[in-house]
Amino acid sequence: MASKFIDILPIELYIASRYVSANLKQSLIIMLAVGIGVALIVFIPSINLSFFQYFLDKTVQNAPHITLTRELDTMPRTRQAVEAVLQQESPKAQLLFSDQTNTRRRNISAYKRLMAELGRFPGVTAVAPSVREQVIIVKGSQNRTASLQGIVPSLEIAVSSLQSDVIEGNLEAMGPNDVFLGSALADELNAGVGDRIQLITPYGSRSYKVSGLIKTGVYQSDLSTIVQPLESAQKLLSLENQVTNIGVKITDIYQAENTARILSNLYQLKARSWMEDNKIFLDQIGNFRVIIAVINFLIVFAAATSITSILIMVVASKSKEIGILKAMGTAPNAIMRLFIIQGIGLSVLGIVAGFIGAYGLITLYNLSPMAKSETILGIQRPPTVMNTEFAILAIIYALISSILASLFPAWRASRLDPVEAINQ
C-alpha cells in the first residue's frame, strides 16, 4: 500500500507528510498559529466593517447622492453697504442685489425645467424636488422641533429608500392633509396613525392627520422626520411654486463629488454630495483600515515567526535523515521543496481551522447582548457577516507568510553536509 502511495505522490510530498505526522505537536502548533491569525484577520474587521457598511448603505439609500440648493444670501445687509455695491453694478444686478437684501431665503423657482435638464445629464438616473425646513410639531401638551420634508412620493422613491422605510401607511396614497412621522418622533409625542398633530412655522400653522410611520434605523433621523406632500409643504411655508432642494441619484456613487462640482459650476447652484456630508465618517473608515493593516501585519509576523522557529527545530531533529536523503542523491532543490511543501500544507490546514474559528466567533458575537445594542450614533447594530475582502486577504497573507517563513529552514536543510549530518 505504501509503495503505491509513493508511486502516486511526488517523493517530496510523501516525505513532508511523514514529517508532519512524525512531529505532530510541532505541526499542531504551526496550524494553531496560522488558524488564530486567520481567525483574527477575518473576525476583527468583520465586526467593524459590517457596521460601517450598514451605516454607509443607510446614508446612501436614505438620501440623494447629490443635493442641489440655493446658497443663502451672503451680501451685506446694511443700507450703506448695499448702496456701495449698487454703484458698481448694472441695473439688472441692482435689481438682484435689492431682492437679496429683502430676504435671506433663496429657493429654486424654475425647478421643473432644471429637473428636466438634470435628467439628461450623463450618469444621472433619477431626480426629485423637495422642501426641507425646521418646524415645531405639537400634539396635545407635547411639542418638539422637527425637520419637515415636502416630497413628491413617486419621484422621491427613485432617489432614496424612503418607501422601504415605511412601517405603516401607504406613502404614495398620502393626501394633502396627511403627514408621515418618524417612529421615534411618534413615540415621543405618543402619536399613532389616525391622530392629528399641528405644525407651526414662522408663516403660520396648520393641523394634519398622521397617516403613516417611517423607521430608518437611525434614531436621530427617526426622532426628527416629518414627511408630507410637496404642495402641502409649499403652502405651509409660503413658498408658492418653489423648492429648497433637488435630489439627484447617480450611477457611480463614488463619483458624487466630481459630479456635484460639475453641476454646481454648470447651474450656479450649491451642490453637496453624500461624501461631503459624511466626510468625517469616511475618514474614520480610512483610519480604521490603516489600523487593521498594522494589526494584520503583526499577526502575520507572529504566525510566520512560529512557522520558521518550528521548521528550524524540525531540520535540527531530522538532520540525520536529511543527510541520508542527500547521500542517496536527493538534490538540494528537492530538499527545499520538501520543507516548503510542509509549511504550505500546514498553513492550508491552519487556514481551514481559522475560517471555522472566525465563523464560530462571528456566530457567538451575533448571539451576544453586545451585538443587539445601539451604537453611540443611535443606530441599531446590524448582524455581523464575514467580510469577503479580509477573508481573501487572510488566505493570501497566510500562504505568502508560510512560503517566506519556510524558505530559511528549507535553505538551511538543503545546505547540510550529508557526511556531517549522518555522523551527528
Secondary structure, DSSP 8 states (H G I E B T S, - for coil): -HHHHHHHS-HHHHHHHHHHHHTHHHHHHHHHHHHHHHHHHHHHHHHHHHHHHHHHHHHHHHS-SEEEE-----S--SHHHHHHHHTTS-HHHHHHHHHHHH-S---BSSHHHHHHHHHTSTTEEEEEEEEEEEEEEEETTEEEEEEEEEE-HHHHHHHSSHHHHEEES-GGG--TTEEEEEHHHHHHHT--TT-EEEEEETTEEEEEEEEEEE--SBHHHHTTEEEEEHHHHHHHTT-TT-BSEEEEEES-GGGHHHHHHHHHHHHT-EEEEHHHHTHHHHHHHHHHHHHHHHHHHHHHHHHHHHHHHHHHHHHHHTHHHHHHHHHTT--HHHHHHHHHHHHHHHHHHHHHHHHHHHHHHHHHHHHSGGGGSB-TTSBB-------HHHHHHHHHHHHHHHHHHHHHHHHHHHT--HHHHHH-
